[in-house]
Amino acid sequence: MWLFDQILSHQFPRLASFSRNEGVSVFHVMHSEDLDSLFMLPLSSQALDELEILQEQVQLRNYDEDDIDQWKPIWGNQYSAKSYYSYVFKGIHAHPTFKAMWKSRCIPRIKFFVWLILVDRLNTGAMLQRRHFNIQGTLNCVLCNLAALDTVEHLFFTCPFAQACWTKLGIAWNLNLQLFDHLWQAKSLHNIPMFAEVSMTALWEMWKLRNDKVFKRRQPSVAIWFVNFKNQCLLQSIRFKEDLGTSYCVWLDAFS
């Protein structure tokens, strides 16, 4: 794009097809002594016509040999992954639930797990069925006796086991809404310190109990889940600031 508003190979496609080096620099072209070093000769008549036009344009261009050709990002002089990401995805607005998840003080493993839930990539029975995995045994939820397919919505929200866990924490969900919306609504309705961390940890411990049942044949119970939940919350609390950690632990201590 040195001479024109579009890439030269698009402006002169026939001439470009004879080029020996499509990435040749302006400096190299200006110091070439013959066409044979630049193009595979002989040129076709159409390519020759394009070459004459290009030569006319080059002669009108002021070229300073002291200048060094540089590639610069269109968003500024410095490249960084953050600036590139911001530019490419500037027109995309993610649901605020994603921001709350990534800003939470949970460990990266739990954040990634919740991200899998939000983008519907968690390996539940329904997901394995969609991927055509040949699973020995049932694809139904193993935490209840409803013979319901093991989906994200059922496993974590409508399953009687999950509902008993949420009731233990005093958290209610409006399941008439879509997943993102009822997660975001619950965050604003419940006066729970560090709601994102609490709900994400609760989901994580439910998933672990579900896997213990599937792979180790361990019988799940709300009591076991709650003990694991509290232990995990206490481990997570060391990542909080002192004032937040104190209110978080006070809230945990209110449960027997």
Summary of the structure (lengths in Angstrom):
residues: 256
radius of gyration: 30.6
end to end distance: 69.8
largest distance: 88.5
contacts: 625
relative contact order: 0.07
helix: 55%
strand: 2%
